[in-house]
Amino acid sequence: MNFYLTYLLLFSLGSLAYAGDLYEIEKRRLFSPNPAERAAEARGQIYIYDGLRNLDIDHAMDQEFARIENLMFVRTKKTDQTGKVLKSPETGADIVEDDGC
């Protein structure tokens, strides 16, 4: 389990991966998990998706609902109706949903 936490922290910090690449990796994992990822979920592992768009998560709730107990979403990016990520007018940073945890 520590390996997965370390993996998540490293990639969340953005020190080892470009944010756009990480987004594509997480989106692929969410909608097209490979056999090893499916096996990990079958063993009860939970994968934490960091920074996906709210539209992606809505789509996952419809398509991947049977896997929901193995999925966790944090810092979800808010989008407009076209799917473009909303930006803070003050800082220019992406607007994210944050539950305060």
Rosetta blueprint (number, residue, H / E / L):
1 M L
2 N H
3 F H
4 Y H
5 L H
6 T H
7 Y H
8 L H
9 L H
10 L H
11 F H
12 S H
13 L L
14 G L
15 S L
16 L L
17 A L
18 Y L
19 A H
20 G H
21 D H
22 L H
23 Y H
24 E H
25 I H
26 E H
27 K H
28 R H
29 R H
30 L H
31 F H
32 S L
33 P L
34 N L
35 P H
36 A H
37 E H
38 R H
39 A H
40 A H
41 E H
42 A H
43 R L
44 G L
45 Q L
46 I L
47 Y E
48 I E
49 Y E
50 D E
51 G L
52 L L
53 R E
54 N H
55 L H
56 D H
57 I H
58 D H
59 H H
60 A H
61 M H
62 D H
63 Q H
64 E L
65 F H
66 A H
67 R H
68 I H
69 E H
70 N H
71 L E
72 M E
73 F E
74 V E
75 R L
76 T E
77 K E
78 K L
79 T E
80 D L
81 Q L
82 T L
83 G L
84 K L
85 V E
86 L L
87 K E
88 S L
89 P L
90 E L
91 T L
92 G L
93 A L
94 D E
95 I L
96 V E
97 E E
98 D L
99 D L
100 G L
101 C L
